[in-house]
C-alpha cells in the first residue's frame, strides 16, 4: 500500500511540473504555424513571389528551431544577449 502512495505522489509531482504541457503546447501550436507557413509558401511559389518565399522560408526555419529545440534556442538567445550587453 505504501509503495502505491509513493508512486501516486511521484505521478502527481510530474503532473504539476508544467514541462510536459509546455512541450505539448509548443509542439502543437508550432506545427500548426509551420503548416500555415507551408500553405503560404505554396501560394507564393505559384505566384512567383520569390522575395516573400525566401522570407517565409527563413521564418519557418527560425520557428522550427524554437519548436523542436526550445532549450537550445533559449541558450542561444541567452548567449547572444550576453554578447550584446557584455554581462557574464
N, CA, C and O atoms as a printed pandas DataFrame, in Angstrom:
     atom_number atom_name residue_name chain_id  residue_number  x_coord  y_coord  z_coord
0              1         N          UNK        A               1    0.825   -1.191    0.000
1              2        CA          UNK        A               1    0.000    0.000    0.000
2              3         C          UNK        A               1    0.870    1.256    0.000
3              4         O          UNK        A               1    0.574    2.227   -0.696
4              5         N          UNK        A               2    1.934    1.227    0.779
5              6        CA          UNK        A               2    2.806    2.387    0.882
6              7         C          UNK        A               2    3.490    2.685   -0.456
7              8         O          UNK        A               2    3.654    3.847   -0.825
8              9         N          UNK        A               3    3.888    1.635   -1.182
9             10        CA          UNK        A               3    4.515    1.829   -2.488
10            11         C          UNK        A               3    3.550    2.471   -3.467
11            12         O          UNK        A               3    3.947    3.278   -4.308
12            13         N          UNK        A               4    2.287    2.113   -3.355
13            14        CA          UNK        A               4    1.266    2.685   -4.238
14            15         C          UNK        A               4    1.113    4.190   -3.969
15            16         O          UNK        A               4    0.959    4.972   -4.907
16            17         N          UNK        A               5    1.154    4.590   -2.713
17            18        CA          UNK        A               5    1.045    6.017   -2.371
18            19         C          UNK        A               5    2.258    6.793   -2.866
19            20         O          UNK        A               5    2.120    7.912   -3.360
20            21         N          UNK        A               6    3.437    6.211   -2.737
21            22        CA          UNK        A               6    4.653    6.875   -3.213
22            23         C          UNK        A               6    4.609    7.024   -4.732
23            24         O          UNK        A               6    5.011    8.055   -5.272
24            25         N          UNK        A               7    4.124    5.998   -5.412
25            26        CA          UNK        A               7    4.010    6.059   -6.863
26            27         C          UNK        A               7    3.016    7.142   -7.275
27            28         O          UNK        A               7    3.259    7.884   -8.226
28            29         N          UNK        A               8    1.900    7.230   -6.557
29            30        CA          UNK        A               8    0.899    8.265   -6.845
30            31         C          UNK        A               8    1.451    9.657   -6.609
31            32         O          UNK        A               8    1.143   10.577   -7.367
32            33         N          UNK        A               9    2.258    9.834   -5.580
33            34        CA          UNK        A               9    2.851   11.138   -5.300
34            35         C          UNK        A               9    3.847   11.532   -6.380
35            36         O          UNK        A               9    3.931   12.703   -6.748
36            37         N          UNK        A              10    4.600   10.566   -6.891
37            38        CA          UNK        A              10    5.540   10.858   -7.976
38            39         C          UNK        A              10    4.792   11.252   -9.235
39            40         O          UNK        A              10    5.216   12.166   -9.942
40            41         N          UNK        A              11    3.681   10.577   -9.531
41            42        CA          UNK        A              11    2.898   10.931  -10.706
42            43         C          UNK        A              11    2.296   12.317  -10.547
43            44         O          UNK        A              11    2.271   13.096  -11.500
44            45         N          UNK        A              12    1.814   12.630   -9.357
45            46        CA          UNK        A              12    1.238   13.950   -9.106
46            47         C          UNK        A              12    2.292   15.040   -9.261
47            48         O          UNK        A              12    2.009   16.107   -9.807
48            49         N          UNK        A              13    3.504   14.774   -8.782
49            50        CA          UNK        A              13    4.584   15.744   -8.933
50            51         C          UNK        A              13    4.916   15.953  -10.402
51            52         O          UNK        A              13    5.204   17.074  -10.821
52            53         N          UNK        A              14    4.879   14.889  -11.178
53            54        CA          UNK        A              14    5.164   15.013  -12.607
54            55         C          UNK        A              14    4.071   15.802  -13.312
55            56         O          UNK        A              14    4.355   16.536  -14.259
56            57         N          UNK        A              15    2.834   15.664  -12.869
57            58        CA          UNK        A              15    1.731   16.376  -13.498
58            59         C          UNK        A              15    1.749   17.865  -13.169
59            60         O          UNK        A              15    1.315   18.671  -13.992
60            61         N          UNK        A              16    2.226   18.246  -12.018
61            62        CA          UNK        A              16    2.205   19.651  -11.624
62            63         C          UNK        A              16    3.435   20.420  -12.070
63            64         O          UNK        A              16    3.524   21.625  -11.835
64            65         N          UNK        A              17    4.381   19.752  -12.705
65            66        CA          UNK        A              17    5.611   20.402  -13.137
66            67         C          UNK        A              17    5.347   21.433  -14.237
67            68         O          UNK        A              17    5.915   22.525  -14.206
68            69         N          UNK        A              18    4.503   21.103  -15.195
69            70        CA          UNK        A              18    4.189   22.021  -16.277
70            71         C          UNK        A              18    5.078   21.871  -17.499
71            72         O          UNK        A              18    4.766   22.419  -18.556
72            73         N          UNK        A              19    6.168   21.149  -17.378
73            74        CA          UNK        A              19    7.078   20.976  -18.506
74            75         C          UNK        A              19    6.425   20.190  -19.633
75            76         O          UNK        A              19    6.580   20.533  -20.805
76            77         N          UNK        A              20    5.703   19.149  -19.285
77            78        CA          UNK        A              20    5.053   18.331  -20.308
78            79         C          UNK        A              20    4.019   19.154  -21.069
79            80         O          UNK        A              20    3.912   19.045  -22.290
80            81         N          UNK        A              21    3.259   19.976  -20.352
81            82        CA          UNK        A              21    2.258   20.816  -21.017
82            83         C          UNK        A              21    2.924   21.852  -21.916
83            84         O          UNK        A              21    2.449   22.111  -23.022
84            85         N          UNK        A              22    4.017   22.443  -21.449
85            86        CA          UNK        A              22    4.738   23.428  -22.256
86            87         C          UNK        A              22    5.244   22.797  -23.545
87            88         O          UNK        A              22    5.102   23.369  -24.625
88            89         N          UNK        A              23    5.833   21.615  -23.422
89            90        CA          UNK        A              23    6.343   20.923  -24.614
90            91         C          UNK        A              23    5.206   20.565  -25.562
91            92         O          UNK        A              23    5.340   20.698  -26.779
92            93         N          UNK        A              24    4.084   20.111  -25.002
93            94        CA          UNK        A              24    2.936   19.756  -25.829
94            95         C          UNK        A              24    2.394   20.987  -26.551
95            96         O          UNK        A              24    2.103   20.932  -27.746
96            97         N          UNK        A              25    2.257   22.095  -25.826
97            98        CA          UNK        A              25    1.719   23.319  -26.429
98            99         C          UNK        A              25    2.645   23.847  -27.516
99           100         O          UNK        A              25    2.181   24.258  -28.580
100          101         N          UNK        A              26    3.941   23.839  -27.261
101          102        CA          UNK        A              26    4.893   24.281  -28.276
102          103         C          UNK        A              26    4.820   23.405  -29.519
103          104         O          UNK        A              26    4.849   23.907  -30.643
104          105         N          UNK        A              27    4.726   22.117  -29.319
105          106        CA          UNK        A              27    4.695   21.194  -30.443
106          107         C          UNK        A              27    3.428   21.356  -31.274
107          108         O          UNK        A              27    3.502   21.433  -32.500
108          109         N          UNK        A              28    2.279   21.408  -30.631
109          110        CA          UNK        A              28    1.007   21.511  -31.356
110          111         C          UNK        A              28    0.893   22.872  -32.048
111          112         O          UNK        A              28    0.658   22.940  -33.255
112          113         N          UNK        A              29    1.057   23.937  -31.296
113          114        CA          UNK        A              29    0.912   25.283  -31.877
114          115         C          UNK        A              29    1.984   25.556  -32.925
115          116         O          UNK        A              29    1.709   26.154  -33.965
116          117         N          UNK        A              30    3.184   25.121  -32.652
117          118        CA          UNK        A              30    4.268   25.335  -33.608
118          119         C          UNK        A              30    4.073   24.580  -34.901
119          120         O          UNK        A              30    4.330   25.114  -35.980
120          121         N          UNK        A              31    3.622   23.345  -34.804
121          122        CA          UNK        A              31    3.386   22.570  -36.020
122          123         C          UNK        A              31    2.222   23.145  -36.817
123          124         O          UNK        A              31    2.258   23.144  -38.048
124          125         N          UNK        A              32    1.194   23.634  -36.138
125          126        CA          UNK        A              32    0.098   24.305  -36.850
126          127         C          UNK        A              32    0.609   25.550  -37.572
127          128         O          UNK        A              32    0.224   25.811  -38.712
128          129         N          UNK        A              33    1.477   26.317  -36.911
129          130        CA          UNK        A              33    2.031   27.512  -37.534
130          131         C          UNK        A              33    2.905   27.150  -38.732
131          132         O          UNK        A              33    2.876   27.836  -39.754
132          133         N          UNK        A              34    3.681   26.076  -38.609
133          134        CA          UNK        A              34    4.506   25.638  -39.740
134          135         C          UNK        A              34    3.642   25.158  -40.905
135          136         O          UNK        A              34    3.990   25.373  -42.067
136          137         N          UNK        A              35    2.520   24.512  -40.600
137          138        CA          UNK        A              35    1.606   24.101  -41.672
138          139         C          UNK        A              35    1.044   25.332  -42.371
139          140         O          UNK        A              35    0.918   25.350  -43.595
140          141         N          UNK        A              36    0.708   26.358  -41.599
141          142        CA          UNK        A              36    0.232   27.623  -42.167
142          143         C          UNK        A              36    1.302   28.237  -43.072
143          144         O          UNK        A              36    1.001   28.708  -44.169
144          145         N          UNK        A              37    2.544   28.229  -42.607
145          146        CA          UNK        A              37    3.630   28.769  -43.423
146          147         C          UNK        A              37    3.840   27.944  -44.688
147          148         O          UNK        A              37    4.163   28.501  -45.737
148          149         N          UNK        A              38    3.664   26.638  -44.607
149          150        CA          UNK        A              38    3.815   25.784  -45.791
150          151         C          UNK        A              38    2.759   26.119  -46.839
151          152         O          UNK        A              38    3.056   26.160  -48.033
152          153         N          UNK        A              39    1.532   26.358  -46.397
153          154        CA          UNK        A              39    0.466   26.742  -47.334
154          155         C          UNK        A              39    0.800   28.075  -47.978
155          156         O          UNK        A              39    0.613   28.250  -49.183
156          157         N          UNK        A              40    1.292   29.012  -47.187
157          158        CA          UNK        A              40    1.696   30.314  -47.742
158          159         C          UNK        A              40    2.834   30.152  -48.750
159          160         O          UNK        A              40    2.847   30.813  -49.789
160          161         N          UNK        A              41    3.786   29.274  -48.441
161          162        CA          UNK        A              41    4.915   29.086  -49.353
162          163         C          UNK        A              41    4.464   28.503  -50.690
163          164         O          UNK        A              41    4.990   28.875  -51.738
164          165         N          UNK        A              42    3.498   27.597  -50.656
165          166        CA          UNK        A              42    2.987   27.042  -51.910
166          167         C          UNK        A              42    2.334   28.150  -52.735
167          168         O          UNK        A              42    2.547   28.240  -53.944
168          169         N          UNK        A              43    1.540   28.988  -52.077
169          170        CA          UNK        A              43    0.905   30.107  -52.778
170          171         C          UNK        A              43    1.926   31.086  -53.340
171          172         O          UNK        A              43    1.772   31.566  -54.463
172          173         N          UNK        A              44    2.958   31.383  -52.575
173          174        CA          UNK        A              44    3.991   32.307  -53.032
174          175         C          UNK        A              44    4.789   31.704  -54.185
175          176         O          UNK        A              44    5.208   32.425  -55.091
176          177         N          UNK        A              45    5.000   30.395  -54.159
177          178        CA          UNK        A              45    5.695   29.739  -55.248
178          179         C          UNK        A              45    4.862   29.805  -56.528
179          180         O          UNK        A              45    5.386   30.066  -57.611
180          181         N          UNK        A              46    3.556   29.564  -56.386
181          182        CA          UNK        A              46    2.679   29.584  -57.561
182          183         C          UNK        A              46    2.576   30.993  -58.166
183          184         O          UNK        A              46    2.468   31.144  -59.383
184          185         N          UNK        A              47    2.611   32.018  -57.310
185          186        CA          UNK        A              47    2.532   33.401  -57.788
186          187         C          UNK        A              47    3.897   33.943  -58.189
187          188         O          UNK        A              47    4.002   35.068  -58.678
188          189         N          UNK        A              48    4.937   33.150  -57.983
189          190        CA          UNK        A              48    6.320   33.538  -58.268
190          191         C          UNK        A              48    6.745   34.777  -57.480
191          192         O          UNK        A              48    7.411   35.666  -58.011
192          193         N          UNK        A              49    6.355   34.821  -56.221
193          194        CA          UNK        A              49    6.776   35.890  -55.310
194          195         C          UNK        A              49    8.024   35.403  -54.565
195          196         O          UNK        A              49    7.954   34.963  -53.417
196          197         N          UNK        A              50    9.163   35.494  -55.252
197          198        CA          UNK        A              50   10.390   34.872  -54.744
198          199         C          UNK        A              50   10.900   35.528  -53.468
199          200         O          UNK        A              50   11.379   34.832  -52.572
200          201         N          UNK        A              51   10.809   36.832  -53.367
201          202        CA          UNK        A              51   11.284   37.514  -52.160
202          203         C          UNK        A              51   10.489   37.108  -50.929
203          204         O          UNK        A              51   11.057   36.830  -49.873
204          205         N          UNK        A              52    9.170   37.076  -51.074
205          206        CA          UNK        A              52    8.321   36.657  -49.952
206          207         C          UNK        A              52    8.538   35.186  -49.623
207          208         O          UNK        A              52    8.495   34.797  -48.455
208          209         N          UNK        A              53    8.769   34.369  -50.641
209          210        CA          UNK        A              53    9.005   32.947  -50.418
210          211         C          UNK        A              53   10.269   32.735  -49.594
211          212         O          UNK        A              53   10.268   31.944  -48.651
212          213         N          UNK        A              54   11.328   33.424  -49.936
213          214        CA          UNK        A              54   12.587   33.289  -49.188
214          215         C          UNK        A              54   12.414   33.783  -47.757
215          216         O          UNK        A              54   12.924   33.163  -46.824
216          217         N          UNK        A              55   11.701   34.890  -47.573
217          218        CA          UNK        A              55   11.451   35.410  -46.225
218          219         C          UNK        A              55   10.642   34.416  -45.399
219          220         O          UNK        A              55   10.924   34.217  -44.217
220          221         N          UNK        A              56    9.653   33.799  -46.006
221          222        CA          UNK        A              56    8.836   32.808  -45.303
222          223         C          UNK        A              56    9.664   31.585  -44.943
223          224         O          UNK        A              56    9.484   31.021  -43.864
224          225         N          UNK        A              57   10.559   31.164  -45.815
225          226        CA          UNK        A              57   11.427   30.014  -45.516
226          227         C          UNK        A              57   12.330   30.329  -44.327
227          228         O          UNK        A              57   12.512   29.488  -43.447
228          229         N          UNK        A              58   12.890   31.528  -44.296
229          230        CA          UNK        A              58   13.745   31.922  -43.171
230          231         C          UNK        A              58   12.931   31.932  -41.876
231          232         O          UNK        A              58   13.402   31.463  -40.840
232          233         N          UNK        A              59   11.714   32.464  -41.937
233          234        CA          UNK        A              59   10.849   32.476  -40.751
234          235         C          UNK        A              59   10.504   31.055  -40.316
235          236         O          UNK        A              59   10.471   30.769  -39.119
236          237         N          UNK        A              60   10.248   30.164  -41.270
237          238        CA          UNK        A              60    9.913   28.778  -40.934
238          239         C          UNK        A              60   11.083   28.072  -40.255
239          240         O          UNK        A              60   10.883   27.287  -39.327
240          241         N          UNK        A              61   12.290   28.345  -40.710
241          242        CA          UNK        A              61   13.469   27.740  -40.081
242          243         C          UNK        A              61   13.617   28.241  -38.640
243          244         O          UNK        A              61   13.912   27.460  -37.736
244          245         N          UNK        A              62   13.411   29.540  -38.433
245          246        CA          UNK        A              62   13.504   30.097  -37.085
246          247         C          UNK        A              62   12.423   29.507  -36.177
247          248         O          UNK        A              62   12.707   29.135  -35.039
248          249         N          UNK        A              63   11.204   29.420  -36.669
249          250        CA          UNK        A              63   10.115   28.851  -35.877
250          251         C          UNK        A              63   10.388   27.382  -35.573
251          252         O          UNK        A              63   10.156   26.929  -34.452
252          253         N          UNK        A              64   10.873   26.643  -36.548
253          254        CA          UNK        A              64   11.196   25.224  -36.331
254          255         C          UNK        A              64   12.257   25.065  -35.245
255          256         O          UNK        A              64   12.188   24.134  -34.442
256          257         N          UNK        A              65   13.229   25.960  -35.215
257          258        CA          UNK        A              65   14.244   25.904  -34.167
258          259         C          UNK        A              65   13.653   26.095  -32.789
259          260         O          UNK        A              65   14.047   25.407  -31.847
260          261         N          UNK        A              66   12.713   27.016  -32.653
261          262        CA          UNK        A              66   12.076   27.249  -31.357
262          263         C          UNK        A              66   11.138   26.105  -30.979
263          264         O          UNK        A              66   10.971   25.812  -29.795
264          265         N          UNK        A              67   10.528   25.459  -31.962
265          266        CA          UNK        A              67    9.581   24.379  -31.665
266          267         C          UNK        A              67   10.299   23.098  -31.280
267          268         O          UNK        A              67   10.016   22.511  -30.235
268          269         N          UNK        A              68   11.216   22.670  -32.111
269          270        CA          UNK        A              68   11.821   21.366  -31.914
270          271         C          UNK        A              68   13.061   21.390  -31.034
271          272         O          UNK        A              68   13.484   20.341  -30.548
272          273         N          UNK        A              69   13.652   22.554  -30.817
273          274        CA          UNK        A              69   14.833   22.676  -29.953
274          275         C          UNK        A              69   14.680   23.868  -29.016
275          276         O          UNK        A              69   15.493   24.791  -29.081
276          277         N          UNK        A              70   13.663   23.887  -28.144
277          278        CA          UNK        A              70   13.414   25.081  -27.323
278          279         C          UNK        A              70   14.547   25.387  -26.340
279          280         O          UNK        A              70   14.873   26.554  -26.122
280          281         N          UNK        A              71   15.144   24.362  -25.751
281          282        CA          UNK        A              71   16.219   24.612  -24.786
282          283         C          UNK        A              71   17.460   25.167  -25.477
283          284         O          UNK        A              71   18.115   26.066  -24.949
284          285         N          UNK        A              72   17.784   24.641  -26.645
285          286        CA          UNK        A              72   18.922   25.142  -27.409
286          287         C          UNK        A              72   18.688   26.580  -27.858
287          288         O          UNK        A              72   19.596   27.410  -27.814
288          289         N          UNK        A              73   17.449   26.870  -28.296
289          290        CA          UNK        A              73   17.119   28.231  -28.720
290          291         C          UNK        A              73   17.225   29.203  -27.550
291          292         O          UNK        A              73   17.705   30.325  -27.710
292          293         N          UNK        A              74   16.773   28.767  -26.370
293          294        CA          UNK        A              74   16.861   29.619  -25.182
294          295         C          UNK        A              74   18.319   29.901  -24.826
295          296         O          UNK        A              74   18.674   31.031  -24.491
296          297         N          UNK        A              75   19.155   28.877  -24.900
297          298        CA          UNK        A              75   20.577   29.051  -24.619
298          299         C          UNK        A              75   21.228   29.984  -25.639
299          300         O          UNK        A              75   22.020   30.854  -25.281
300          301         N          UNK        A              76   20.884   29.792  -26.910
301          302        CA          UNK        A              76   21.440   30.635  -27.971
302          303         C          UNK        A              76   21.060   32.099  -27.762
303          304         O          UNK        A              76   21.915   32.979  -27.857
304          305         N          UNK        A              77   19.792   32.364  -27.481
305          306        CA          UNK        A              77   19.361   33.749  -27.253
306          307         C          UNK        A              77   20.017   34.342  -26.006
307          308         O          UNK        A              77   20.361   35.524  -25.980
308          309         N          UNK        A              78   20.186   33.519  -24.983
309          310        CA          UNK        A              78   20.886   33.984  -23.780
310          311         C          UNK        A              78   22.333   34.343  -24.069
311          312         O          UNK        A              78   22.840   35.345  -23.563
312          313         N          UNK        A              79   22.999   33.530  -24.879
313          314        CA          UNK        A              79   24.384   33.810  -25.253
314          315         C          UNK        A              79   24.492   35.084  -26.091
315          316         O          UNK        A              79   25.404   35.888  -25.900
316          317         N          UNK        A              80   23.554   35.258  -27.016
317          318        CA          UNK        A              80   23.556   36.481  -27.833
318          319         C          UNK        A              80   23.332   37.700  -26.950
319          320         O          UNK        A              80   24.004   38.718  -27.115
320          321         N          UNK        A              81   22.385   37.604  -26.007
321          322        CA          UNK        A              81   22.117   38.722  -25.115
322          323         C          UNK        A              81   23.351   39.046  -24.270
323          324         O          UNK        A              81   23.658   40.215  -24.035
324          325         N          UNK        A              82   24.049   38.017  -23.819
325          326        CA          UNK        A              82   25.268   38.232  -23.035
326          327         C          UNK        A              82   26.329   38.934  -23.871
327          328         O          UNK        A              82   27.019   39.821  -23.370
328          329         N          UNK        A              83   26.468   38.555  -25.125
329          330        CA          UNK        A              83   27.461   39.205  -26.006
330          331         C          UNK        A              83   27.088   40.674  -26.245
331          332         O          UNK        A              83   27.958   41.544  -26.253
332          333         N          UNK        A              84   25.799   40.945  -26.438
333          334        CA          UNK        A              84   25.354   42.303  -26.730
334          335         C          UNK        A              84   25.537   43.213  -25.514
335          336         O          UNK        A              84   26.034   44.333  -25.638
336          337         N          UNK        A              85   25.133   42.724  -24.340
337          338        CA          UNK        A              85   25.186   43.569  -23.149
338          339         C          UNK        A              85   26.548   43.554  -22.474
339          340         O          UNK        A              85   26.868   44.458  -21.702
340          341         N          UNK        A              86   27.352   42.536  -22.758
341          342        CA          UNK        A              86   28.675   42.469  -22.149
342          343         C          UNK        A              86   28.659   41.872  -20.764
343          344         O          UNK        A              86   29.701   41.832  -20.110
344          345         N          UNK        A              87   27.500   41.398  -20.282
345          346        CA          UNK        A              87   27.430   40.755  -18.958
346          347         C          UNK        A              87   27.941   39.341  -19.065
347          348         O          UNK        A              87   27.876   38.715  -20.123
348          349         N          UNK        A              88   28.458   38.838  -17.936
349          350        CA          UNK        A              88   28.949   37.456  -17.932
350          351         C          UNK        A              88   28.069   36.563  -17.130
351          352         O          UNK        A              88   28.337   35.366  -17.023
